[in-house]
Amino acid sequence: MNTVSLEQALVIIQGALNRAKEVSAAPLTVAVLDNAGVLVALQRQDDSSLMRPDIAIAKAWGSIALGRSSRGLAEMAAARPGFMQSLNTLGEGKILPAPGGVLIRDENKRIIGAVGITGDLSDVDEACAVAGVEHAGLQADCS
C-alpha cells in the first residue's frame, strides 16, 4: 500500500466522528488526503460552517507538504513566523498551521496520507483525527 485508499479514508472519517460524538464536539468537517495531497474523502457534519472544508483540507495538505503534523507546523510558525509565511506563500496559501492535521502512517511507518479536522477547539480536532486513524488500524503521527 503506497497511499490511503478510499475504504480506509471512510473508516478514518467514521472513527473520527465516533470520537466527536463521545466527547460532544461541535460539528466537525473531516478531510482525508492521499500522500500526494489529493482529497480522497470529505464529510461535513450538519451545521458545520461554510469554510470548514477548506480549513480541514489545509490542515491535512500542510502536513503532507511538509511531512509533519499541523501541530508541528504551528510550533514552527510560532518559532519562525517569517519562514512559515514564506512556506505558505510558496504553497499558495494552502497551509494552515493549527492542530487538527495528522499524518497517516502504514505499518512500515511510511506516510500514506493525512487527515485534517476542524470545527471544535484544535486539541479536540486533533484527538478526533488520531482516533479516526487508529480506528482504521493505522498509525497517527502528531509530531
C-alpha positions in Angstrom: 0.0 0.0 0.0 1.5 3.3 -1.1 -1.3 5.6 -0.2 -4.5 5.7 1.8 -7.4 4.1 0.0 -11.0 5.3 -0.2 -12.1 2.5 2.1 -9.5 3.4 4.7 -10.4 7.1 4.4 -14.1 6.4 5.1 -13.1 4.3 8.1 -10.9 7.1 9.4 -13.8 9.6 9.0 -16.2 7.3 10.8 -13.8 6.7 13.6 -13.2 10.5 14.0 -16.9 11.2 14.0 -17.5 8.5 16.6 -14.9 10.1 18.9 -16.5 13.5 18.2 -19.8 12.1 19.4 -18.2 10.6 22.5 -16.7 14.0 23.5 -19.7 16.1 22.4 -17.6 18.0 19.9 -19.0 20.9 17.9 -20.0 19.9 14.3 -16.8 18.8 12.5 -15.5 18.6 9.0 -13.1 15.8 8.2 -10.8 15.6 5.1 -8.6 12.7 4.2 -5.8 13.3 1.6 -3.6 10.8 0.0 0.2 11.0 0.1 0.2 13.4 -2.9 -2.0 15.8 -1.1 -5.1 14.9 -3.2 -8.5 14.8 -1.5 -9.8 11.2 -1.1 -12.8 11.8 1.1 -14.5 14.7 3.0 -17.5 14.7 5.2 -19.0 17.8 6.8 -21.4 17.3 9.7 -24.7 19.2 9.8 -24.3 22.8 10.9 -20.6 22.8 10.2 -19.8 26.3 8.9 -19.0 27.3 5.3 -15.2 27.5 5.4 -14.7 24.2 7.3 -13.9 22.1 4.2 -11.1 24.5 3.2 -9.7 24.6 6.7 -9.7 20.8 7.1 -8.0 20.3 3.7 -5.4 23.0 4.6 -4.5 21.3 7.9 -4.0 18.0 6.1 -2.3 19.5 3.0 0.2 21.3 5.1 1.0 18.1 6.9 1.6 16.2 3.7 3.5 19.0 2.1 6.0 19.4 5.0 5.9 15.9 6.5 4.8 16.9 9.9 1.5 17.4 11.8 -0.2 20.7 11.7 0.6 20.9 15.4 4.3 20.7 14.5 3.6 23.4 11.8 2.0 25.6 14.5 5.1 25.2 16.6 7.3 26.1 13.6 5.1 29.1 12.9 5.5 30.4 16.5 9.3 29.9 16.4 9.9 31.1 12.9 6.9 33.2 11.6 8.7 34.6 8.6 9.7 31.2 7.4 6.2 29.8 7.8 4.8 32.8 5.9 7.3 32.1 3.1 6.2 28.4 3.1 2.6 29.4 2.9 3.3 31.8 0.1 5.1 29.0 -1.8 2.2 26.7 -1.0 -0.2 29.2 -2.4 -1.9 29.7 0.9 -2.8 26.0 1.3 -1.1 25.5 4.7 -2.9 26.1 8.0 -0.6 25.7 11.0 -3.0 24.8 13.7 -3.5 21.4 15.4 -6.0 19.1 13.7 -3.9 17.8 10.8 -2.3 14.4 11.4 -0.1 12.3 9.2 -1.3 8.8 8.5 1.4 6.1 8.5 1.2 2.5 7.5 2.7 -0.5 9.4 6.1 0.3 7.9 5.9 3.9 9.2 5.6 5.3 5.6 3.4 8.4 5.1 0.3 7.3 3.2 -1.8 10.4 3.7 -3.1 12.9 6.2 -6.4 13.7 7.9 -7.4 17.2 8.7 -10.3 18.1 11.1 -11.9 21.4 12.1 -14.9 22.6 13.9 -14.1 22.4 17.6 -11.0 23.5 19.6 -7.8 22.5 17.8 -6.9 19.9 20.5 -10.3 18.3 20.1 -9.9 18.3 16.3 -6.6 16.6 16.7 -7.8 14.0 19.2 -10.6 13.1 16.8 -8.1 12.8 13.9 -5.9 10.4 16.0 -9.0 8.3 16.9 -10.0 8.1 13.3 -6.6 6.9 12.1 -6.3 4.4 14.9 -9.9 3.2 14.1 -8.6 2.2 10.7 -5.7 0.2 12.2 -3.1 2.8 11.0 -0.6 5.0 12.9 -1.4 8.6 13.6 1.7 10.9 13.7 1.1 14.2 15.6 4.8 15.2 15.6 
